[in-house]
Amino acid sequence: MPRMTNPYDLSLMTYYDQVAEAAAFLGAELGSLKPQVGIVLGSGLGAAAESVDYPTIVPYSEIPNFPQSTVEGHSGRVVAGMLGGAPAVILQGRVHFYEGYSPREVTFPMRVLGMLGVRAVVLTNAAGAIQPGLTVGQLVLLSDHINLMGWNPLCGPNEPRFAAAAGAGQRFLDMSEAYSYDLRKLAKEAARDEGFALEEGVYLATPGPSFETPAEIRAFRALGASLVGMSTVPETIVARHMGVEVLGISCVTNLAAGLGTHPLSHEEVNETGRWVESRLSGLLKRVTPGIAESVKSEAQTRQ
């Protein structure tokens, strides 16, 4: 006789099924809240979630199949509610390749956001400054990125069912505008209203966890990089694969290797992140309603 299989055995679930299960669970937890804007908070930036009104908080540990943050400065919680009067869902911390997670696990939360109905994401991170003139504590918009992680999260079978918008989910993905020009414009306007200016820069991603060498930083500068970090790029690629718009914001937490006067440390990254949290919180609270209106208008135009 053929062996009976257990239909509840997670080993039989596909990656798509696991994402769908997590999204269904989270959607049920959020109830009537239907956010179209998602925000990912990087190292030391988690307190920006405290600006959310009427929050629903769900620890990552309670969400089926969801990867768990293991790095200091990443709380590992979903915080959803109203931000600046617009519904939003915030991931308070992320997971990284250097923690031992696979590319699919690293981008699992982004897949969940897309399946939850999010149509635009704000990806924040802590970064080292390469470009002269950038200062510690400064917020910088990402205009583009360079992927030196050595891998791409879209490798493997293509799953077009992840597409959140018409024309998305393609095997060969156009990345000409990885970071939305329109969302950058909204962010610059919001920053002016908050009393400061936002510059733009190119973010270069390495796998980590070791910081870069001075020789590597010199090479990255020659490549045109303004900032260096260990995240964001995989999430951006997956978001764009789903048709989700991306706004990237780096917080300069240190000068890159060879450009400062003291050794680099994760403690410095977290300390600077905490110092700039209030500015980031104000910016996110002001720009989120504009992003929500932007994606809503775009969806109506496509109908």
C-alpha positions in Angstrom: 0.0 0.0 0.0 1.2 3.6 -0.7 2.4 5.4 2.4 0.0 8.0 3.8 1.4 11.6 4.0 0.6 14.2 6.6 -1.0 17.2 4.9 0.1 19.4 7.7 3.8 18.5 7.4 5.5 21.8 6.6 8.3 20.0 4.7 5.6 19.4 2.0 4.8 23.1 1.7 6.3 25.1 -1.2 8.0 28.4 -0.5 5.0 30.2 -1.9 2.7 28.2 0.4 4.8 29.2 3.4 4.7 32.9 2.5 0.9 32.6 1.9 0.4 31.0 5.3 2.4 33.8 7.1 0.6 36.5 5.2 -2.8 35.0 6.0 -1.9 34.8 9.7 -0.6 38.4 9.8 -3.7 39.6 7.9 -6.0 38.0 10.4 -4.0 39.6 13.3 -4.4 43.1 11.6 -8.1 42.6 11.2 -9.7 45.6 9.3 -6.4 47.4 8.9 -5.3 47.1 5.2 -1.9 48.9 4.9 -0.5 49.6 1.4 2.7 51.0 2.8 5.4 48.9 4.5 8.5 50.1 6.4 11.6 48.1 7.4 13.7 49.5 10.2 17.4 48.8 10.2 20.0 48.5 12.9 19.4 50.9 15.8 16.4 52.5 14.1 13.6 50.4 15.7 12.2 53.1 18.0 10.7 54.8 14.9 7.9 52.3 15.3 6.8 54.1 18.5 5.2 56.8 16.3 2.5 54.4 15.2 -1.0 55.2 16.6 -3.4 52.4 17.6 -0.6 49.8 17.2 -1.1 46.1 16.7 2.1 44.3 17.7 3.0 40.8 16.5 6.4 39.2 17.4 8.1 37.5 14.5 8.2 34.3 16.7 4.4 34.1 16.4 4.2 34.3 12.6 4.3 30.9 10.9 7.6 30.3 9.0 8.9 33.8 9.7 12.7 34.1 10.2 13.8 35.4 13.6 16.2 38.4 14.0 19.4 37.5 16.0 21.3 40.8 15.8 21.3 43.4 18.5 19.3 46.5 17.4 16.6 44.4 15.6 13.6 43.8 17.9 11.9 41.3 15.7 8.3 42.6 15.8 5.6 43.7 13.4 4.0 47.0 14.4 1.0 47.9 12.4 -1.4 50.9 12.8 -1.8 54.5 11.7 1.4 56.5 10.9 0.7 60.2 10.1 -2.9 59.2 9.5 -2.2 56.5 7.0 -2.3 52.7 7.6 1.2 51.2 7.6 2.9 48.0 8.7 6.4 48.2 10.1 9.0 45.5 10.4 11.0 46.3 13.5 14.2 44.6 12.4 15.3 42.4 9.6 17.4 39.2 9.1 20.6 39.0 7.2 22.5 36.5 5.1 25.5 36.6 7.5 23.2 35.2 10.3 23.1 32.0 8.4 19.8 32.5 6.6 19.3 31.6 2.9 18.5 34.2 0.3 14.9 33.1 0.3 14.7 33.4 4.1 16.3 36.8 4.0 13.6 38.1 1.7 10.7 36.1 3.2 9.4 39.1 5.1 9.3 41.2 2.0 7.4 38.5 0.2 4.9 38.4 3.1 4.4 42.2 2.8 3.7 42.0 -0.9 1.2 39.2 -0.4 -0.4 41.2 2.5 -1.3 43.9 0.0 1.6 46.4 0.5 2.3 48.3 -2.7 5.2 50.5 -1.5 8.0 49.9 1.0 10.4 52.2 2.8 13.6 50.3 3.4 15.9 51.9 6.0 19.4 50.8 7.0 22.5 51.8 8.9 25.4 52.5 6.5 29.0 53.6 6.4 29.8 56.8 4.5 32.1 56.5 1.5 31.3 59.8 -0.4 33.2 62.8 0.9 30.9 65.3 2.7 28.5 62.8 4.2 28.4 63.1 8.0 27.5 60.8 10.8 23.8 61.0 11.7 22.8 62.2 8.2 19.9 60.6 6.3 20.5 59.8 2.7 18.1 58.7 0.0 19.1 55.8 -2.2 19.1 56.6 -5.9 20.6 53.2 -6.9 22.6 50.3 -5.6 25.5 48.0 -6.4 25.1 44.4 -5.4 28.4 42.8 -4.3 26.8 40.3 -2.0 27.7 37.5 -4.4 24.1 36.3 -4.8 20.7 37.3 -6.1 17.4 36.4 -4.2 15.7 35.7 -7.5 18.0 32.7 -8.4 16.0 29.5 -8.6 12.6 28.7 -9.9 10.6 31.9 -10.8 7.2 32.2 -9.1 5.0 34.7 -11.0 2.2 34.2 -8.4 4.2 36.6 -6.1 3.4 39.5 -8.5 1.5 42.2 -6.7 1.0 44.4 -9.8 0.4 43.9 -13.5 3.6 43.2 -15.4 5.5 42.1 -12.3 6.8 38.6 -11.5 9.0 38.4 -14.6 12.0 36.0 -14.8 14.3 38.8 -16.1 13.6 41.8 -14.0 14.2 45.4 -15.2 16.1 47.3 -12.5 16.5 50.7 -14.3 14.6 52.4 -11.5 15.1 50.2 -8.4 14.3 53.2 -6.1 11.2 55.2 -7.2 11.9 58.7 -8.5 8.4 59.8 -7.4 8.8 58.5 -3.9 12.2 60.2 -3.6 10.6 63.4 -4.6 7.9 63.0 -1.9 10.6 62.2 0.7 12.6 65.4 -0.2 9.4 67.5 0.2 8.7 65.8 3.5 12.2 66.4 4.7 12.0 70.1 3.8 8.8 70.4 5.9 10.7 68.8 8.8 13.5 71.4 8.4 16.3 69.5 6.8 17.5 68.4 3.3 18.0 64.9 1.9 20.9 64.1 -0.4 20.9 61.1 -2.7 23.6 58.4 -3.0 24.4 54.9 -4.3 24.3 52.1 -1.8 26.8 49.2 -2.1 25.9 45.9 -0.4 28.3 43.4 0.9 27.5 40.1 2.6 29.2 40.9 6.0 29.4 40.4 8.9 33.0 41.8 8.9 33.3 45.4 8.1 35.1 46.3 4.9 38.9 46.9 4.6 40.3 50.4 3.7 41.4 48.9 0.3 37.9 47.7 -0.4 36.4 51.1 0.4 38.8 52.7 -2.0 37.6 50.2 -4.7 34.0 50.9 -3.8 34.5 54.6 -4.2 36.0 54.0 -7.6 32.9 52.0 -8.5 30.7 55.0 -7.7 29.4 54.0 -4.3 28.4 56.6 -1.7 27.4 54.3 1.1 28.2 50.7 2.2 26.1 48.3 4.2 25.0 44.6 4.6 21.3 44.7 3.7 18.5 46.3 1.7 19.5 45.2 -1.8 17.9 41.7 -1.6 14.7 43.3 -0.3 14.7 45.9 -3.0 15.1 43.2 -5.8 12.3 41.1 -4.4 10.0 44.1 -3.9 10.5 45.2 -7.5 9.9 41.6 -8.6 6.5 41.8 -7.0 5.8 45.3 -8.5 6.2 47.0 -5.2 7.6 50.5 -5.2 10.7 51.2 -3.1 12.0 54.2 -1.2 15.5 53.6 0.4 16.9 55.6 3.2 20.3 55.2 4.8 21.3 56.5 8.1 25.0 57.3 8.1 26.2 55.7 11.3 29.9 55.8 10.7 32.6 56.7 8.3 33.7 53.7 6.2 37.0 51.9 7.0 40.1 54.1 6.5 38.1 57.3 6.6 37.7 57.7 10.3 40.0 57.8 13.3 38.9 54.7 15.3 37.9 51.1 14.7 34.4 50.3 13.5 31.9 48.6 15.8 28.3 47.5 15.8 27.9 49.4 19.1 28.7 52.6 17.3 26.1 51.8 14.6 23.4 51.3 17.2 24.3 54.4 19.2 24.2 56.6 16.1 20.9 55.0 15.0 19.3 55.9 18.4 20.6 59.4 18.1 18.9 60.0 14.7 15.7 58.1 15.4 13.6 61.1 16.2 14.5 62.7 12.8 13.8 59.5 11.0 10.5 59.1 12.9 9.4 62.6 11.9 10.3 62.0 8.3 8.4 58.6 8.1 5.4 60.1 9.8 5.2 63.0 7.3 6.0 61.0 4.1 3.9 57.9 4.7 0.5 59.5 3.9 1.9 60.9 0.6 3.3 57.4 -0.3 -0.1 55.8 0.5 -1.9 58.4 -1.7 0.6 57.8 -4.5 0.2 54.1 -4.7 -3.6 54.4 -4.3 -3.7 56.9 -7.3 -1.5 54.6 -9.3 -3.7 51.6 -8.7 -6.8 53.6 -9.7 -5.0 54.7 -12.9 -4.3 51.1 -13.9 -7.9 50.0 -13.4 
